Amino acid sequence: MFQIKGKVALLVGPCRGVCCEITRQLLQNHVRVVVIAEPINEVGKIQVQKLKDEFGEMRIYLLQVDILNPKELESVYLTTIKLFDHLDIVINNVGTIDESDIDRNMTLTTITAMRSTKLAVNVYLPQHKLGTEGVVINVNCVVSLGNTPNLLTGLSGLTAGNQYERNNIRVISLFLGVSQPEILGGLMTSQLVQTISNIPDLRIQPGLESAGRALIGAIEQGVNGSSWVGVRQSVPESLIQGNWSLSQMRL
């Protein structure tokens, strides 16, 4: 099982809701430091300060950059290495489902996540991980399992087994429930939540704390190339382990 204690984690995505709870769970599980890279905004600063008040100034570092810009995104990796000497865990939590700005949303949800995954898998984790392996978690909304399969292809296609054999980097997808409103953006409605929650095979677990626990379980236990959905247990349920294609996924 992957040991989280003492590792350096980079979290790419806005510091609110799920991101804050993920950070809290990582720190409670004794990650050395969490670096949060997010777009420039005052809300993020406020949330990070709350986390610093809870866990200490030295365990959280905020980088507010334009994560849609490839150079600024890579600068986050470079800064993390410069400050903390190594990098072991990368979490891409950039997804939203918001029709108000489709171009920005599609770039953020797919291209930015793929760029970050590529930087992590091919460059920075192999060269700078502390132990024998590193981990990349791509966080998605469970709605994408049924509504946007092409987006899923883009992210999950990066989880081929030969990547692990070459670099010892596990790439895992984690699908969280629809109760996190920042994921759904303008599409969040009570009717949608009720509809998704009534799908028995998904058994979606609401609440931010469960999202954080699901992430810890995926980091510690997830097989390279596997996809996980947060369910009503303390550990998420693995859908598929090892190499897979969309045609092999059945919910």
C-alpha positions as CSV (number, residue, x, y, z in Angstrom):
1,M,0.0,0.0,0.0
2,F,1.3,3.5,-0.9
3,Q,2.5,5.4,2.1
4,I,1.1,8.9,2.2
5,K,3.1,10.1,5.3
6,G,5.9,12.5,4.5
7,K,5.0,12.9,0.9
8,V,4.6,16.2,-1.1
9,A,1.2,16.6,-2.8
10,L,0.3,19.1,-5.6
11,L,-3.4,19.8,-6.0
12,V,-4.4,21.6,-9.2
13,G,-7.9,23.2,-8.9
14,P,-9.9,25.9,-7.1
15,C,-9.5,25.9,-3.4
16,R,-13.1,25.5,-2.2
17,G,-15.5,22.6,-1.4
18,V,-13.9,19.3,-2.5
19,C,-10.4,20.7,-2.9
20,C,-10.5,22.0,0.7
21,E,-11.7,18.7,2.1
22,I,-9.1,16.8,0.0
23,T,-6.4,19.0,1.4
24,R,-7.7,18.5,5.0
25,Q,-7.7,14.7,4.5
26,L,-4.2,14.7,3.1
27,L,-2.9,16.7,6.0
28,Q,-4.7,14.5,8.5
29,N,-3.0,11.5,6.9
30,H,0.4,13.2,7.5
31,V,1.3,14.4,4.1
32,R,4.3,16.7,4.6
33,V,2.9,19.6,2.6
34,V,0.1,20.3,0.1
35,V,0.7,22.8,-2.7
36,I,-2.5,24.2,-4.1
37,A,-2.5,25.7,-7.6
38,E,-5.6,27.6,-8.6
39,P,-6.8,30.6,-10.6
40,I,-6.4,34.0,-8.9
41,N,-9.3,34.8,-6.6
42,E,-9.9,36.0,-3.1
43,V,-12.0,33.0,-2.1
44,G,-9.0,30.8,-2.5
45,K,-6.9,32.9,-0.2
46,I,-9.5,32.9,2.5
47,Q,-10.0,29.1,2.3
48,V,-6.2,28.5,2.4
49,Q,-5.8,30.7,5.4
50,K,-8.5,28.7,7.3
51,L,-6.6,25.5,6.5
52,K,-3.3,27.1,7.7
53,D,-5.0,28.1,10.9
54,E,-6.0,24.5,11.4
55,F,-2.9,22.7,10.3
56,G,-0.1,25.3,10.4
57,E,1.4,27.8,8.1
58,M,4.2,25.5,6.8
59,R,2.1,22.7,5.6
60,I,0.1,24.5,2.9
61,Y,1.4,26.6,0.1
62,L,-0.9,28.5,-2.3
63,L,0.1,29.3,-5.9
64,Q,-2.4,31.5,-7.7
65,V,-1.7,31.3,-11.4
66,D,-3.6,31.0,-14.7
67,I,-3.7,27.2,-14.8
68,L,-5.1,27.3,-18.4
69,N,-1.8,28.8,-19.5
70,P,0.7,25.9,-20.2
71,K,3.7,27.8,-19.1
72,E,2.1,29.0,-15.8
73,L,0.8,25.4,-15.2
74,E,4.3,24.0,-15.6
75,S,5.7,26.8,-13.3
76,V,3.6,25.3,-10.5
77,Y,5.6,22.0,-10.8
78,L,8.9,23.9,-11.0
79,T,8.1,26.0,-7.9
80,T,7.0,22.9,-5.9
81,I,10.3,21.1,-6.7
82,K,12.3,24.2,-5.9
83,L,10.6,24.8,-2.5
84,F,10.2,21.2,-1.3
85,D,12.8,19.2,-3.3
86,H,10.4,16.4,-4.3
87,L,6.9,15.7,-5.5
88,D,5.0,12.4,-5.0
89,I,1.3,13.0,-5.5
90,V,-0.6,15.1,-8.1
91,I,-4.3,15.6,-7.9
92,N,-6.1,17.2,-10.8
93,N,-9.5,18.6,-9.6
94,V,-10.2,21.0,-12.4
95,G,-13.5,19.7,-13.7
96,T,-16.7,21.7,-13.9
97,I,-19.9,21.2,-15.8
98,D,-20.9,24.8,-16.6
99,E,-22.5,26.0,-19.8
100,S,-21.9,29.7,-19.1
101,D,-18.4,29.7,-20.7
102,I,-18.1,26.5,-22.8
103,D,-14.7,27.3,-24.3
104,R,-13.1,27.9,-20.9
105,N,-14.9,25.0,-19.3
106,M,-13.8,22.5,-22.0
107,T,-10.2,23.7,-21.8
108,L,-10.1,23.5,-18.1
109,T,-11.9,20.2,-17.7
110,T,-10.0,18.3,-20.5
111,I,-6.9,20.0,-21.8
112,T,-5.6,21.4,-18.5
113,A,-6.1,18.1,-16.8
114,M,-4.4,16.3,-19.6
115,R,-1.5,18.7,-19.6
116,S,-1.0,18.4,-15.9
117,T,-1.2,14.6,-16.1
118,K,1.4,14.6,-18.8
119,L,3.8,16.8,-16.9
120,A,3.4,14.6,-13.8
121,V,3.7,11.2,-15.5
122,N,6.4,12.0,-18.1
123,V,8.6,14.6,-16.3
124,Y,8.3,15.6,-12.7
125,L,7.1,12.6,-10.7
126,P,9.7,10.2,-12.3
127,Q,12.5,12.6,-11.6
128,H,11.5,13.9,-8.2
129,K,9.4,11.3,-6.3
130,L,10.7,10.5,-2.8
131,G,9.9,6.7,-2.9
132,T,9.7,4.1,-5.6
133,E,6.4,5.3,-7.1
134,G,4.2,8.3,-7.6
135,V,0.5,8.8,-7.9
136,V,-1.7,10.9,-10.2
137,I,-5.4,11.2,-9.4
138,N,-7.8,12.8,-11.9
139,V,-11.0,13.8,-10.1
140,N,-14.2,13.8,-12.2
141,C,-17.9,14.2,-11.5
142,V,-19.9,11.0,-11.6
143,V,-22.3,12.6,-14.1
144,S,-19.6,12.3,-16.8
145,L,-19.9,8.5,-16.6
146,G,-23.2,8.7,-18.4
147,N,-23.4,12.1,-20.1
148,T,-19.9,12.9,-21.4
149,P,-18.1,9.6,-22.3
150,N,-15.7,11.4,-24.7
151,L,-14.3,13.5,-21.9
152,L,-13.7,10.4,-19.9
153,T,-11.8,8.9,-22.8
154,G,-9.3,11.8,-22.8
155,L,-8.4,11.4,-19.1
156,S,-8.6,7.6,-18.7
157,G,-6.6,7.0,-21.9
158,L,-3.5,8.3,-20.1
159,T,-3.7,5.4,-17.6
160,A,-2.1,2.8,-19.7
161,G,-0.2,0.1,-17.9
162,N,3.1,0.7,-19.7
163,Q,3.3,4.1,-18.1
164,Y,3.6,2.5,-14.8
165,E,6.1,-0.1,-16.0
166,R,8.3,2.7,-17.4
167,N,8.1,5.3,-14.7
168,N,6.4,3.7,-11.7
169,I,3.6,6.3,-11.8
170,R,0.1,5.2,-11.1
171,V,-2.7,7.2,-12.8
172,I,-6.2,6.8,-11.4
173,S,-9.6,8.3,-12.0
174,L,-11.9,9.2,-9.1
175,F,-15.5,10.0,-9.7
176,L,-17.3,11.9,-7.0
177,G,-21.0,12.4,-6.3
178,V,-23.1,15.3,-7.5
179,S,-23.6,16.9,-4.1
180,Q,-20.5,19.0,-4.6
181,P,-22.0,22.1,-6.3
182,E,-18.8,23.6,-7.5
183,I,-18.3,20.6,-9.8
184,L,-21.7,21.1,-11.5
185,G,-21.6,24.8,-11.8
186,G,-24.8,26.2,-13.4
187,L,-26.3,22.7,-13.9
188,M,-26.8,22.0,-10.1
189,T,-30.5,21.5,-9.4
190,S,-32.3,19.6,-6.7
191,Q,-34.0,17.5,-9.4
192,L,-30.7,16.5,-10.9
193,V,-29.3,15.5,-7.5
194,Q,-32.4,13.5,-6.8
195,T,-32.3,11.7,-10.2
196,I,-28.6,10.8,-9.8
197,S,-29.0,9.7,-6.2
198,N,-31.7,7.3,-7.2
199,I,-29.4,5.3,-9.4
200,P,-28.8,2.2,-7.1
201,D,-25.7,0.9,-8.9
202,L,-23.8,4.1,-8.2
203,R,-24.7,4.5,-4.5
204,I,-23.3,8.0,-4.6
205,Q,-22.1,9.2,-1.2
206,P,-22.9,12.9,-0.6
207,G,-20.8,15.2,1.5
208,L,-17.4,16.6,1.3
209,E,-15.8,14.4,4.0
210,S,-16.7,11.3,2.0
211,A,-15.0,12.8,-1.0
212,G,-11.8,13.2,0.9
213,R,-11.9,9.7,2.3
214,A,-12.5,8.4,-1.2
215,L,-9.4,10.1,-2.5
216,I,-7.2,8.7,0.3
217,G,-8.5,5.2,-0.5
218,A,-7.7,5.6,-4.2
219,I,-4.2,6.9,-3.5
220,E,-3.4,4.1,-1.1
221,Q,-5.0,1.2,-2.9
222,G,-5.8,2.1,-6.5
223,V,-4.2,0.0,-9.2
224,N,-2.7,1.9,-12.1
225,G,-5.4,2.5,-14.7
226,S,-8.3,1.9,-12.3
227,S,-11.4,4.1,-11.9
228,W,-13.1,4.7,-8.6
229,V,-16.5,6.0,-7.6
230,G,-17.2,7.3,-4.1
231,V,-19.9,5.1,-2.5
232,R,-21.5,4.6,0.9
233,Q,-18.6,2.9,2.5
234,S,-15.4,4.4,4.0
235,V,-13.4,3.2,1.0
236,P,-14.5,3.9,-2.6
237,E,-15.5,1.1,-4.9
238,S,-13.1,0.2,-7.7
239,L,-14.9,-0.1,-11.1
240,I,-12.1,-1.4,-13.3
241,Q,-8.6,-2.4,-12.4
242,G,-5.7,-2.6,-14.8
243,N,-5.9,-1.7,-18.5
244,W,-9.4,-1.1,-19.8
245,S,-11.5,0.6,-22.4
246,L,-14.9,2.3,-22.1
247,S,-16.6,-0.7,-23.6
248,Q,-15.4,-2.8,-20.6
249,M,-16.9,-0.4,-18.0
250,R,-20.3,-1.5,-16.8
251,L,-22.1,0.3,-14.0
